[in-house]
C-alpha cells in the first residue's frame, strides 16, 4: 500500500522521502471522450445512445463490461513494471459512481499505484469542449453559480469518502478550466471554495489547482496557507510545434512551455509543487517520430527538474494511448463505421473554414472572441449530427456484438506503443 502523498516545499514526498510522480491518465473508464473511445458525441450523448438502443439493464451490463476491459489487475501490474507510480482518473458529475472509483482504487492499491482523482467534466462544462461533457460549446459553469455549488458539493462527498485512504494521492479539482475572458472570471475563487470544502472533510490529502486557459495560466493564484496544496499544468509539444516541417530543438519546446507556464517563477511565487498532469502525442501524427522524441526529451527535462508528470493517455481506441486495441479488432471495426467521414484531428480546421464561409456569405467579419464562440458551438452541433448516426448504427447492432467488441480493450488483447514504452522505461534510470 502506498504511503500518504504529501507536499514539501516544491517537491512531493511519501513517508518523508522525495517522490517524483510518473503517471498516466485513464480516459473512458468514467468520462468518455469521442476521439479516445472511437465513437462520436459527448459522454452523455454516447451513454444515451447505448441506453436508447438496449435499455437500462443491458446498458448497465455493457458499461460494467467496458470498465472491466478498460482497466484491471493486468493493466496495473504492467504499469507498475514500467516504473509508473500514479494513475490520474478522470470522472464526471453525471451518474457519479463511488463503486466504479473504488474498484480502480483497490486495483491500484494492490500494485502500489497512487490514484489522482480528476473532475474532468463539471456541471455546465468548465470549458467549451467535448471532454467536459459539453454539448453546447459554451462554458456555462462560469456563468451560473449553481453549477459551481454542485461541483463543490461533489468534492465534499469525495473527500469524506477517501479521507483515510492513502492510495488516493490527491484531488485534481477541475480539469482545464477555461473562461476565455482574458482575466480571472472565477477560477481562483472556485478553487479556494472547493479547497475549503475538501478541508472540511479531509485535512491531509493533496489538493491540485489547475490554471485558466486549459491549465496554462496561473496568474490569478496567490500563495495560500495550506501545506498540501499543489498545482498542475498541461503541455503538449505537438500542439505548439505540430506544424513545423523540421524537428524543433528542446530549447524551443522549453521556451514555449515557459511562455505559457513560467514554472520556475511560479514555483518560487506560490511555494508549492507543480505537476505536469497531461502531456503526450497523437499516435497517428504525420511526424510521429519527431513528436515521440520531443515527449522523451520533455520527460527527461522534467526528471532533471524534479517535476512530476503524467502522460495522456494510458489506453484508448488508437488515438493517444500507449496501449490500444489492434487495428482490426472488433471495437475498431465498430469505430470505423461510427466515425466514417469524421476525422477529429481535422475537425478544428473544418470549423474555422465554416465560420469563414459564414462571414463571406453574410458580408461581415467577427472579432476573435466571437469567432472562438462560433467555432465551439459548431463543433458541438456537428457531434449532435454524428450521434444521430451512432444511434442508427446501435439500433441495428446485436447486443452480444457490442459486448464482444468491448473485449478489444482487455490488456491481453491490446497492442502497445513500443517507442513510448521505451521512453517511459528510460525514466526509471534517470
C-alpha positions as CSV (number, residue, x, y, z in Angstrom):
1,X,0.0,0.0,0.0
2,X,1.4,3.4,-0.9
3,X,2.2,5.9,1.9
4,X,0.3,9.1,2.1
5,X,1.4,11.5,-0.6
6,X,2.3,15.0,0.7
7,X,3.8,18.3,-0.4
8,X,7.1,19.5,1.0
9,X,8.2,22.8,-0.5
10,X,8.4,22.3,-4.3
11,X,8.5,18.5,-4.0
12,X,6.2,15.6,-3.3
13,X,7.1,13.2,-0.5
14,X,5.8,9.8,0.6
15,X,6.8,8.8,4.1
16,X,9.1,11.8,4.3
17,X,11.0,10.5,1.2
18,X,11.1,12.7,-2.0
19,X,9.0,11.3,-4.8
20,X,8.5,12.1,-8.5
21,X,5.1,11.1,-9.7
22,X,5.3,9.2,-13.0
23,X,1.9,8.5,-14.3
24,X,-0.8,8.1,-17.0
25,X,-4.3,9.4,-17.4
26,X,-7.1,6.8,-17.8
27,X,-9.8,8.3,-20.0
28,X,-13.1,6.5,-20.9
29,X,-13.3,4.4,-17.7
30,X,-15.7,7.0,-16.2
31,X,-15.5,10.0,-18.6
32,X,-15.9,9.2,-22.3
33,X,-14.1,11.3,-24.9
34,X,-15.2,10.8,-28.5
35,X,-11.8,10.6,-30.2
36,X,-10.4,8.4,-27.5
37,X,-13.2,5.9,-27.4
38,X,-13.7,6.0,-31.1
39,X,-17.4,7.0,-31.1
40,X,-18.9,10.4,-31.8
41,X,-20.6,12.5,-29.1
42,X,-20.1,13.7,-25.6
43,X,-20.1,11.4,-22.7
44,X,-23.8,11.9,-22.0
45,X,-24.7,11.6,-25.7
46,X,-22.8,8.3,-26.2
47,X,-24.3,6.8,-23.0
48,X,-27.8,7.9,-24.0
49,X,-27.4,6.3,-27.4
50,X,-26.5,3.0,-25.8
51,X,-29.3,3.3,-23.3
52,X,-31.9,4.0,-26.1
53,X,-30.6,1.1,-28.2
54,X,-30.5,-1.6,-25.5
55,X,-32.5,-0.4,-22.4
56,X,-31.2,0.2,-18.9
57,X,-30.3,-3.3,-17.8
58,X,-28.2,-4.1,-20.9
59,X,-26.7,-0.6,-21.0
60,X,-25.6,-1.1,-17.4
61,X,-24.2,-4.6,-18.2
62,X,-22.3,-3.1,-21.2
63,X,-20.6,-0.3,-19.3
64,X,-19.7,-2.7,-16.5
65,X,-18.0,-5.0,-19.1
66,X,-16.4,-2.0,-20.8
67,X,-14.9,-0.7,-17.5
68,X,-13.6,-4.2,-16.7
69,X,-11.9,-4.4,-20.0
70,X,-10.5,-0.8,-19.8
71,X,-8.7,-1.4,-16.5
72,X,-7.9,-4.4,-14.4
73,X,-5.1,-6.0,-12.5
74,X,-3.2,-6.9,-15.6
75,X,-3.1,-3.2,-16.6
76,X,-2.0,-2.0,-13.2
77,X,0.7,-4.7,-12.9
78,X,2.2,-3.7,-16.3
79,X,2.1,0.0,-15.4
80,X,4.0,-0.7,-12.2
81,X,6.6,-2.8,-14.2
82,X,7.3,0.4,-16.3
83,X,8.1,2.4,-13.1
84,X,4.7,4.1,-13.1
85,X,3.5,5.1,-9.6
86,X,0.4,7.1,-10.3
87,X,-2.9,6.9,-12.3
88,X,-4.9,10.1,-13.0
89,X,-8.5,9.0,-13.1
90,X,-10.9,11.4,-14.8
91,X,-14.6,11.4,-13.7
92,X,-17.7,13.5,-14.4
93,X,-20.6,14.7,-12.4
94,X,-23.3,12.8,-14.3
95,X,-24.0,9.4,-12.9
96,X,-21.3,9.8,-10.3
97,X,-20.3,6.3,-9.1
98,X,-18.3,5.6,-6.0
99,X,-18.4,1.8,-6.7
100,X,-16.5,2.3,-10.0
101,X,-14.0,4.7,-8.4
102,X,-13.4,2.3,-5.5
103,X,-12.7,-0.5,-8.0
104,X,-9.8,1.4,-9.5
105,X,-8.5,2.5,-6.1
106,X,-8.5,-1.1,-4.9
107,X,-6.7,-2.4,-8.0
108,X,-4.1,0.4,-7.7
109,X,-3.7,-0.4,-4.0
110,X,-2.7,-4.0,-4.9
111,X,0.0,-2.7,-7.2
112,X,1.3,0.3,-5.2
113,X,0.0,3.0,-7.5
114,X,-1.5,6.3,-6.4
115,X,-4.8,7.4,-7.8
116,X,-5.2,11.1,-8.5
117,X,-9.0,11.9,-8.8
118,X,-9.7,14.4,-11.6
119,X,-13.0,16.2,-12.0
120,X,-12.9,16.2,-15.8
121,X,-16.5,17.1,-16.5
122,X,-18.1,19.6,-14.1
123,X,-21.8,20.7,-14.2
124,X,-22.4,23.1,-17.0
125,X,-18.9,22.5,-18.5
126,X,-15.8,24.3,-17.2
127,X,-14.6,24.7,-20.8
128,X,-16.4,24.7,-24.1
129,X,-15.1,21.3,-25.3
130,X,-16.3,17.7,-25.6
131,X,-14.0,16.5,-22.8
132,X,-16.0,18.4,-20.2
133,X,-19.2,16.6,-21.5
134,X,-20.2,19.9,-23.0
135,X,-23.0,19.5,-25.7
136,X,-23.5,23.3,-26.4
137,X,-19.9,24.6,-26.9
138,X,-20.2,27.2,-24.1
139,X,-18.6,27.0,-20.6
140,X,-21.8,27.7,-18.6
141,X,-20.0,26.6,-15.4
142,X,-18.6,30.2,-15.1
143,X,-21.9,31.8,-15.7
144,X,-24.1,30.0,-13.2
145,X,-23.1,29.8,-9.5
146,X,-25.4,26.8,-9.1
147,X,-23.1,24.7,-11.2
148,X,-20.1,25.6,-9.1
149,X,-22.0,24.8,-6.0
150,X,-22.8,21.4,-7.3
151,X,-19.1,20.7,-8.1
152,X,-18.1,21.9,-4.6
153,X,-20.7,19.6,-3.0
154,X,-19.4,16.7,-5.1
155,X,-15.8,17.3,-3.8
156,X,-17.0,17.4,-0.3
157,X,-18.6,13.9,-0.8
158,X,-15.4,12.6,-2.4
159,X,-13.1,14.0,0.4
160,X,-15.3,12.4,3.0
161,X,-15.3,9.1,1.3
162,X,-11.5,8.9,0.8
163,X,-10.1,11.0,3.7
164,X,-8.5,7.9,5.3
165,X,-7.2,6.2,2.1
166,X,-3.5,6.7,1.3
167,X,-3.9,5.1,-2.1
168,X,-5.7,8.2,-3.2
169,X,-2.9,10.5,-3.9
170,X,-4.9,13.7,-4.2
171,X,-7.8,15.6,-5.7
172,X,-7.4,17.4,-9.0
173,X,-10.3,19.9,-8.5
174,X,-11.1,21.0,-12.1
175,X,-9.6,19.8,-15.4
176,X,-8.6,22.5,-17.8
177,X,-10.8,25.4,-16.6
178,X,-11.2,27.9,-19.5
179,X,-13.0,31.2,-19.2
180,X,-11.7,32.8,-22.4
181,X,-12.1,36.1,-20.7
182,X,-8.5,37.3,-20.5
183,X,-8.9,37.8,-16.8
184,X,-9.8,35.8,-13.7
185,X,-13.5,35.2,-14.1
186,X,-13.8,33.0,-11.0
187,X,-11.0,30.4,-11.5
188,X,-9.2,31.4,-8.3
189,X,-12.3,31.8,-6.2
190,X,-13.8,28.5,-7.2
191,X,-10.6,26.7,-6.3
192,X,-10.5,28.4,-2.9
193,X,-14.1,27.4,-2.2
194,X,-13.5,23.8,-3.3
195,X,-10.4,23.7,-1.2
196,X,-12.4,24.8,1.8
197,X,-15.0,22.1,1.1
198,X,-12.4,19.4,0.8
199,X,-10.6,20.5,4.0
200,X,-13.9,20.4,5.9
201,X,-13.8,16.6,5.5
202,X,-10.1,15.8,4.8
203,X,-7.2,17.8,6.2
204,X,-4.4,15.5,4.9
205,X,-4.7,14.7,1.2
206,X,-3.1,16.7,-1.6
207,X,-5.3,19.2,-3.5
208,X,-4.3,20.2,-7.0
209,X,-5.2,23.6,-8.6
210,X,-5.3,24.0,-12.4
211,X,-4.8,27.3,-14.1
212,X,-7.1,29.0,-16.6
213,X,-6.8,28.6,-20.4
214,X,-6.6,24.8,-20.3
215,X,-4.3,24.6,-17.2
216,X,-1.7,27.0,-18.5
217,X,-2.3,30.4,-16.9
218,X,-1.7,30.6,-13.1
219,X,-1.5,34.3,-12.8
220,X,-4.8,34.6,-10.8
221,X,-3.5,32.5,-7.9
222,X,-1.8,33.8,-4.7
223,X,0.0,31.7,-2.1
224,X,-2.3,30.0,0.3
225,X,-1.6,28.8,3.8
226,X,-2.2,25.1,3.1
227,X,0.7,22.7,3.4
228,X,-0.7,20.1,1.0
229,X,-1.6,22.3,-2.0
230,X,0.0,21.7,-5.4
231,X,-0.6,23.0,-8.9
232,X,-1.0,21.0,-12.2
233,X,-0.3,22.3,-15.7
234,X,-0.8,20.7,-19.1
235,X,1.6,21.0,-22.1
236,X,1.6,19.2,-25.4
237,X,4.6,19.8,-27.7
238,X,2.7,18.6,-30.8
239,X,0.1,21.4,-30.3
240,X,2.8,24.1,-30.0
241,X,5.1,22.7,-32.7
242,X,3.0,20.3,-34.8
243,X,3.1,22.4,-38.0
244,X,6.9,22.8,-38.1
245,X,8.4,20.8,-41.0
246,X,11.6,20.4,-39.0
247,X,12.2,19.0,-35.6
248,X,12.4,21.8,-33.0
249,X,15.2,21.7,-30.5
250,X,14.4,21.1,-26.9
251,X,15.2,24.7,-26.2
252,X,12.3,25.8,-28.4
253,X,10.0,23.4,-26.6
254,X,11.0,24.7,-23.2
255,X,10.7,28.3,-24.4
256,X,7.1,27.8,-25.4
257,X,6.4,26.0,-22.2
258,X,7.9,28.8,-20.1
259,X,6.0,31.4,-22.1
260,X,2.7,29.7,-21.3
261,X,3.6,28.5,-17.8
262,X,6.8,30.0,-16.3
263,X,7.4,27.2,-13.9
264,X,10.5,28.5,-12.0
265,X,8.8,31.8,-11.4
266,X,5.5,30.2,-10.4
267,X,7.2,27.7,-8.0
268,X,9.1,30.5,-6.3
269,X,6.0,32.7,-6.0
270,X,3.5,30.0,-5.0
271,X,5.9,27.9,-2.9
272,X,4.3,24.6,-3.9
273,X,5.0,21.6,-6.2
274,X,4.0,21.7,-9.9
275,X,2.9,18.6,-11.7
276,X,2.5,18.2,-15.5
277,X,-0.9,16.5,-15.4
278,X,-1.0,16.0,-19.2
279,X,1.5,15.7,-22.0
280,X,1.8,13.3,-24.9
281,X,1.5,12.9,-28.7
282,X,-1.1,11.5,-31.1
283,X,-0.4,8.0,-32.4
284,X,-1.3,8.9,-36.0
285,X,0.7,12.2,-36.3
286,X,2.3,12.5,-39.7
287,X,5.6,13.4,-38.0
288,X,5.3,10.8,-35.3
289,X,9.0,10.1,-34.7
290,X,9.6,13.8,-34.2
291,X,6.9,14.1,-31.5
292,X,7.9,10.9,-29.8
293,X,11.4,12.3,-29.5
294,X,10.1,15.6,-28.1
295,X,8.0,13.9,-25.5
296,X,11.0,11.8,-24.5
297,X,13.2,14.9,-24.2
298,X,10.5,16.8,-22.2
299,X,10.1,13.9,-19.7
300,X,13.9,13.8,-19.3
301,X,13.9,17.6,-18.6
302,X,11.0,17.1,-16.1
303,X,13.0,14.4,-14.3
304,X,16.1,16.6,-14.1
305,X,14.0,19.4,-12.6
306,X,12.2,17.1,-10.2
307,X,8.8,17.8,-11.8
308,X,6.3,15.1,-11.7
309,X,4.5,14.1,-14.9
310,X,1.5,12.2,-16.3
311,X,1.2,11.1,-19.9
312,X,-2.2,11.4,-21.7
313,X,-3.1,8.7,-22.0
314,X,-2.8,5.0,-21.0
315,X,-5.4,3.2,-23.1
316,X,-7.8,4.3,-25.9
317,X,-9.0,3.5,-29.4
318,X,-5.7,4.1,-31.2
319,X,-5.6,7.9,-30.7
320,X,-3.1,8.8,-28.0
321,X,-2.9,5.7,-25.8
322,X,0.3,3.8,-25.1
323,X,-2.0,0.7,-25.0
324,X,-4.8,0.2,-27.6
325,X,-6.8,-2.4,-29.5
326,X,-5.4,-4.0,-32.6
327,X,-6.2,-2.2,-35.9
328,X,-8.6,-4.9,-37.0
329,X,-10.1,-5.6,-33.5
330,X,-14.0,-5.7,-33.3
331,X,-14.1,-2.3,-31.5
332,X,-12.0,-0.6,-34.2
333,X,-14.3,-2.1,-36.9
334,X,-17.3,-0.6,-35.0
335,X,-15.5,2.7,-34.6
336,X,-14.8,2.9,-38.3
337,X,-18.5,2.5,-39.0
338,X,-19.5,5.1,-36.4
339,X,-16.9,7.6,-37.4
340,X,-17.0,7.3,-41.2
341,X,-16.2,10.6,-42.8
342,X,-15.2,12.3,-39.5
343,X,-11.6,13.0,-38.5
344,X,-11.2,14.5,-35.1
345,X,-7.7,15.9,-35.9
346,X,-9.1,17.8,-38.9
347,X,-12.2,19.0,-37.0
348,X,-10.9,22.3,-35.8
349,X,-9.7,23.5,-39.2
350,X,-13.1,22.5,-40.7
351,X,-14.9,24.5,-38.1
352,X,-12.7,27.5,-38.8
353,X,-13.4,27.3,-42.5
354,X,-17.1,27.0,-41.9
355,X,-17.0,30.3,-39.8
356,X,-15.1,31.9,-42.6
357,X,-17.7,30.8,-45.2
358,X,-20.4,32.2,-42.9
359,X,-18.7,35.5,-42.7
360,X,-18.3,35.7,-46.5
361,X,-21.9,34.7,-47.2
362,X,-23.2,37.5,-44.9
363,X,-20.5,40.1,-45.7
364,X,-19.2,40.6,-42.2
365,X,-16.2,39.9,-40.0
366,X,-16.4,38.9,-36.3
367,X,-13.9,39.6,-33.6
368,X,-11.6,36.8,-32.4
369,X,-13.6,36.1,-29.3
370,X,-16.9,35.7,-31.2
371,X,-15.1,33.6,-33.8
372,X,-14.0,31.2,-31.0
373,X,-17.5,31.0,-29.7
374,X,-19.0,30.2,-33.1
375,X,-16.4,27.5,-33.7
376,X,-17.1,25.9,-30.3
377,X,-20.8,25.9,-30.9
378,X,-20.3,24.5,-34.4
379,X,-18.1,21.7,-33.2
380,X,-20.7,20.8,-30.6
381,X,-23.5,20.8,-33.2
382,X,-21.5,18.6,-35.5
383,X,-21.4,16.0,-32.8
384,X,-25.1,16.1,-32.4
385,X,-25.4,15.1,-36.1
386,X,-22.8,12.4,-35.8
387,X,-24.5,10.9,-32.7
388,X,-27.8,10.6,-34.6
389,X,-25.9,8.3,-37.0
390,X,-24.4,6.4,-34.0
391,X,-28.0,5.8,-32.7
392,X,-29.0,4.3,-36.0
393,X,-25.9,2.1,-36.0
394,X,-26.5,0.8,-32.5
395,X,-30.2,0.2,-33.2
396,X,-29.2,-2.4,-35.8
397,X,-26.2,-3.9,-33.8
398,X,-26.9,-7.0,-31.7
399,X,-26.1,-6.5,-28.1
400,X,-23.8,-9.5,-28.0
401,X,-21.7,-7.9,-30.7
402,X,-21.3,-4.7,-28.7
403,X,-20.3,-6.8,-25.6
404,X,-17.8,-8.7,-27.7
405,X,-16.4,-5.5,-29.1
406,X,-15.6,-4.2,-25.6
407,X,-13.2,-7.2,-25.1
408,X,-10.9,-5.5,-27.6
409,X,-9.8,-3.3,-24.8
410,X,-8.6,-6.1,-22.5
411,X,-4.9,-5.7,-21.8
412,X,-4.1,-9.2,-23.2
413,X,-5.9,-8.3,-26.5
414,X,-4.2,-5.0,-27.0
415,X,-1.1,-3.7,-28.7
416,X,1.5,-1.4,-27.1
417,X,3.1,1.7,-28.5
418,X,6.7,0.4,-28.2
419,X,8.5,3.6,-28.7
420,X,6.6,5.3,-25.9
421,X,7.1,2.2,-23.8
422,X,10.9,2.7,-24.1
423,X,10.6,6.4,-23.4
424,X,8.7,5.7,-20.1
425,X,11.0,2.9,-19.1
426,X,14.0,5.1,-19.6
427,X,12.7,7.5,-16.9
428,X,13.4,4.8,-14.3
429,X,17.1,5.2,-14.9
430,X,17.2,9.0,-14.6
